[in-house]
Amino acid sequence: MHPGSSRLAPEWQQWLAENLAQGAAPDEVATALLSAGVSEEVARAEVAAADQHPFVRAARGIARRYARMESLMDVYSELHRQAGHHRTVEKRAGLSPEEFFTRYYFGHRPVVLQGLMEDWPALRRWSLDYFRDTCGEAEVEIMSGRDSNPNHSFEHDRHRSTVRMAEFLRMIAEAGETNDFYMVPRNDNWQRDGLRPLREDVRAPRGIIDPSLDPPSMTLLLGPAGTLTPLHHDRMNVLLAQVLGRKHVKLIPSFQPHRVYPRDGTFSHVDASNPDPSRHSAFQEAHMVEVVLEPGELIFIPVGWWHWVRALDVSATVTFHHFQIPEGNTLMVLPP
């Protein structure tokens, strides 16, 4: 099955190797080749050669290991369903730090926390006018021109631009509902001196987030209604605090990657706004839960959990990554 000696087109060689590696019977793939117009002699010879090729045999072993992992993930999914966690995201008020860490952080479950932002000046002060009055002259980095590129989430460097905060606020005020521009976490805006007044309006949720509020372990998300973050997962636990406006959040467990069609490391091929069952049939089996995050609420998104987020209003959000535990945040290491 050397590419130079095979009588099949390269795309058919790849198809043949993939199907044999995933356990398809040689007679079955030979029949498919015959149906595609390949002669019986070529089909039988190519299947026999591929079936014994060391690359395909090695791929079979890898496929078996993945199958075992998927089987274990399906067990987790079934236990998740039996526990009823697939129905909704809990909203909890008065939750102690001990219960948060035991039940949700170490339990690897999302939760919406209420009542932990009541001491935030930001919750009373933040508005577009306040941002303009306190930080209007600061330079900030945003992502712009997103509507012209459906792959903007993967080609983010093409969309970076630097503007004065006052100009960005004008864009937000005049745009209405749009996904064309957004201040996303891929910047160091929160660390800049020009946004210091906003940092001073934020408080660490007691007992959950490190009270030092180290700026590099936080981010600011700001944009108009309609900004959308496609289905993806983060490589660490995140606590997301909604200060201004509302956000619609969809979540899928970390142990269901085989149902969300991963793409480019941390993203999904699925358009969670409008899933296509003909292209992504397994997505229909994913345990997707939805919640609207209101101002003053925080949502804990466990490491690896898939999430899709859409702003329903002009929205300002602060994220925290430095949890108050001795071991520090748990990181997910992805292959290159």
C-alpha positions in Angstrom: 0.0 0.0 0.0 2.8 2.4 -0.8 1.4 5.6 -2.3 3.7 5.2 -5.3 2.6 1.7 -6.1 -1.1 1.9 -5.1 -3.6 1.9 -8.0 -6.1 3.8 -5.9 -6.4 7.6 -5.8 -4.9 9.1 -2.6 -8.3 10.0 -1.2 -9.4 6.4 -1.6 -6.2 5.1 0.0 -6.9 7.3 3.0 -10.5 6.1 3.1 -9.4 2.5 2.9 -6.8 2.8 5.7 -9.2 4.7 8.0 -12.0 2.2 7.6 -9.8 -0.9 8.1 -8.2 0.8 11.2 -11.6 1.4 12.7 -12.5 -2.2 12.4 -14.4 -2.5 9.1 -14.3 -6.0 7.5 -12.1 -6.4 4.4 -15.1 -7.7 2.4 -17.2 -4.8 3.4 -14.6 -2.1 2.2 -13.9 -4.1 -0.9 -17.7 -4.1 -1.8 -17.7 -0.3 -1.2 -14.8 0.1 -3.6 -16.6 -2.0 -6.2 -19.7 0.2 -5.8 -17.5 3.2 -6.5 -16.3 1.8 -9.8 -13.0 0.2 -8.8 -12.4 -3.1 -10.6 -12.7 -6.3 -8.5 -9.1 -7.2 -9.2 -7.8 -3.8 -7.9 -10.3 -3.6 -5.1 -9.3 -7.1 -3.7 -5.6 -6.5 -4.1 -5.6 -3.1 -2.5 -7.7 -4.2 0.4 -5.5 -7.3 1.0 -2.3 -5.1 0.9 -3.8 -2.5 3.2 -5.1 -5.1 5.6 -1.5 -6.3 6.3 0.3 -3.0 6.0 2.2 -2.2 9.3 0.8 1.4 9.3 -2.8 0.1 9.3 -2.1 -2.6 11.8 -0.6 0.1 14.1 -3.6 2.3 13.5 -5.9 -0.6 14.6 -4.2 -0.7 18.0 -4.6 3.0 18.4 -8.2 2.8 17.3 -8.9 0.1 19.9 -7.4 2.3 22.7 -9.6 5.2 21.6 -12.6 2.8 21.5 -11.9 1.8 25.1 -11.7 5.4 26.2 -15.0 6.3 24.4 -16.6 3.3 26.1 -15.5 4.7 29.5 -16.7 8.2 28.5 -20.1 6.7 27.7 -20.2 5.2 31.2 -19.5 8.6 32.6 -22.3 10.0 30.4 -24.7 7.3 31.6 -23.9 8.1 35.2 -24.3 11.8 34.5 -27.8 11.1 32.9 -28.9 8.8 35.8 -27.9 11.5 38.3 -30.1 14.0 36.4 -27.2 16.4 35.7 -28.1 16.4 32.0 -31.3 18.4 32.6 -30.1 21.8 33.9 -27.4 23.9 35.4 -27.9 24.4 39.1 -28.2 28.0 40.4 -27.0 28.2 44.0 -27.2 31.1 46.5 -25.4 31.1 49.8 -23.0 28.3 48.7 -20.0 28.0 51.0 -16.5 27.7 49.6 -16.2 24.2 51.1 -19.3 23.0 49.3 -18.3 24.8 46.1 -15.0 23.0 45.9 -16.3 19.6 47.1 -19.5 19.4 45.0 -18.5 21.4 41.9 -14.8 22.2 41.5 -13.6 18.7 42.4 -16.9 17.2 41.3 -16.2 18.6 37.8 -19.7 20.1 37.5 -20.8 23.6 36.4 -22.8 25.8 38.7 -24.2 29.3 38.7 -23.4 31.2 41.9 -25.6 33.9 43.2 -25.1 36.5 45.9 -21.2 36.6 45.6 -21.0 39.9 43.8 -23.1 42.1 46.1 -20.0 43.9 47.4 -18.8 44.7 43.8 -18.8 48.5 43.0 -18.7 47.3 39.4 -22.3 45.9 39.7 -23.6 49.4 40.6 -21.3 51.5 38.4 -20.5 49.8 35.2 -22.1 51.2 32.0 -20.8 52.5 28.7 -20.9 56.0 30.1 -18.9 55.0 33.2 -16.3 53.2 31.0 -16.0 56.3 28.8 -15.6 58.7 31.8 -13.0 56.6 33.7 -11.1 54.8 30.9 -12.0 56.6 27.7 -8.4 57.5 26.8 -7.0 54.0 27.4 -5.8 52.0 24.4 -7.4 48.5 24.2 -7.1 45.6 21.9 -10.2 44.2 20.2 -11.1 41.7 17.6 -12.8 43.3 14.6 -13.9 42.3 11.1 -15.2 39.0 12.4 -18.3 38.8 10.3 -16.2 38.6 7.1 -14.4 35.5 8.2 -16.2 32.4 9.4 -12.9 31.1 10.8 -12.1 34.2 12.9 -11.9 32.2 16.1 -9.0 30.1 14.6 -7.3 33.0 12.7 -7.6 35.5 15.5 -4.3 37.3 14.8 -5.8 38.5 11.5 -8.4 40.4 13.4 -6.5 42.1 16.2 -6.8 45.9 16.2 -6.0 48.6 18.8 -8.4 51.5 19.5 -9.1 54.0 22.2 -11.6 52.8 24.7 -13.9 55.7 23.9 -13.9 54.7 20.2 -14.7 51.1 21.1 -17.6 52.3 23.3 -18.9 54.4 20.5 -18.9 51.4 18.2 -20.8 49.3 20.8 -23.4 52.1 21.3 -24.1 52.6 17.6 -23.8 49.0 16.3 -26.9 47.4 17.8 -26.8 43.6 17.6 -23.6 42.4 15.9 -20.8 39.8 16.2 -18.4 41.8 14.0 -16.2 43.1 16.9 -15.6 42.0 20.5 -13.1 42.4 23.3 -12.2 38.7 23.8 -9.7 37.2 26.3 -6.8 37.0 23.8 -5.3 40.3 25.0 -3.6 42.0 28.0 -6.2 44.7 28.4 -7.0 43.9 32.0 -3.3 44.4 32.9 -3.0 47.9 31.4 -2.8 50.9 33.7 -5.6 52.6 31.7 -8.1 50.0 33.0 -7.0 50.3 36.6 -10.3 52.0 37.7 -12.2 49.0 36.5 -9.9 46.6 38.4 -10.6 48.5 41.5 -14.4 47.9 41.1 -14.0 44.1 41.3 -13.8 41.9 44.4 -12.6 38.3 44.7 -15.5 35.9 45.6 -14.6 35.1 49.2 -12.9 31.7 49.8 -13.1 30.8 46.1 -10.8 33.1 44.2 -7.3 34.2 45.4 -7.9 37.7 47.0 -4.7 39.1 45.5 -6.6 39.4 42.2 -3.5 39.1 40.1 -4.3 40.9 36.8 -2.7 38.2 34.6 -5.1 35.6 36.0 -8.1 37.6 35.0 -9.7 38.9 31.8 -12.3 41.4 30.7 -14.8 40.6 27.9 -16.8 43.5 26.5 -19.0 43.9 23.5 -22.4 44.6 22.0 -25.4 42.4 22.0 -25.0 39.5 19.5 -21.3 38.7 20.2 -20.9 34.9 20.0 -18.2 32.6 21.1 -18.5 29.2 19.2 -18.5 25.9 20.9 -15.1 25.3 22.5 -13.5 24.3 25.8 -10.9 25.9 28.0 -7.8 24.2 29.2 -8.4 25.2 32.8 -11.2 25.8 35.2 -12.8 29.2 34.8 -15.1 31.3 36.9 -17.0 33.8 34.8 -18.7 36.8 36.5 -21.4 38.6 34.6 -21.4 42.3 35.5 -23.3 44.1 32.7 -26.0 42.6 30.5 -27.1 38.9 30.0 -25.4 36.0 28.3 -26.9 32.8 27.0 -24.7 29.8 27.8 -24.8 26.3 26.4 -22.6 23.6 28.1 -21.7 20.0 27.2 -19.7 17.7 29.5 -16.0 17.3 29.0 -16.4 13.5 28.7 -18.4 13.8 25.5 -15.8 14.9 23.0 -16.8 12.1 20.6 -20.2 13.8 20.4 -19.1 17.3 19.6 -16.6 16.7 16.7 -13.5 18.4 18.0 -11.6 20.8 15.7 -8.2 22.5 16.0 -7.5 21.6 19.6 -10.2 23.3 21.7 -13.0 24.1 19.2 -15.9 22.0 17.8 -16.9 21.6 14.1 -20.6 21.9 15.3 -22.4 25.2 14.9 -24.2 25.0 18.3 -26.4 27.9 17.2 -27.9 25.7 14.5 -26.6 22.1 14.6 -26.8 20.1 11.3 -27.9 16.5 12.2 -27.0 15.3 8.7 -23.4 16.3 9.3 -23.0 15.8 13.0 -25.5 13.1 14.0 -23.7 12.2 17.3 -24.2 15.8 18.5 -27.9 15.0 19.1 -26.8 12.6 21.9 -24.7 15.2 23.7 -26.0 16.3 27.1 -26.3 20.0 26.4 -27.7 22.2 29.1 -28.6 25.9 28.8 -28.7 28.8 31.1 -29.1 32.6 30.9 -26.5 34.3 33.1 -27.9 37.5 34.7 -26.0 40.5 36.0 -24.6 39.6 39.4 -24.3 35.9 38.7 -21.1 33.8 38.2 -20.9 30.6 36.3 -18.2 28.0 37.1 -17.1 26.2 33.9 -15.0 23.1 34.7 -11.8 22.4 32.7 -12.6 20.7 29.4 -16.3 21.4 29.5 -17.6 22.5 26.1 -19.4 25.8 26.0 -21.1 28.2 23.6 -21.8 31.8 24.7 -23.9 34.5 23.1 -24.5 38.0 24.5 -28.2 39.0 24.7 -27.4 42.6 25.6 -24.4 45.0 25.7 -22.3 42.8 27.9 -19.3 43.1 30.3 -17.8 40.0 31.9 -14.8 39.3 34.2 -13.2 35.9 34.2 -11.1 34.4 37.0 -8.5 31.6 36.7 -6.7 31.7 40.1 -8.7 29.6 42.5 -8.0 29.6 46.2 -6.6 26.1 46.5 -3.0 25.0 47.4 -2.6 22.9 44.2 -3.5 25.7 41.9 -5.7 25.4 38.8 -5.8 22.1 37.0 -4.5 22.4 33.5 -5.5 20.3 30.5 -2.5 19.4 28.3 -3.3 19.0 24.6 -1.2 17.2 22.0 0.6 19.4 19.5 
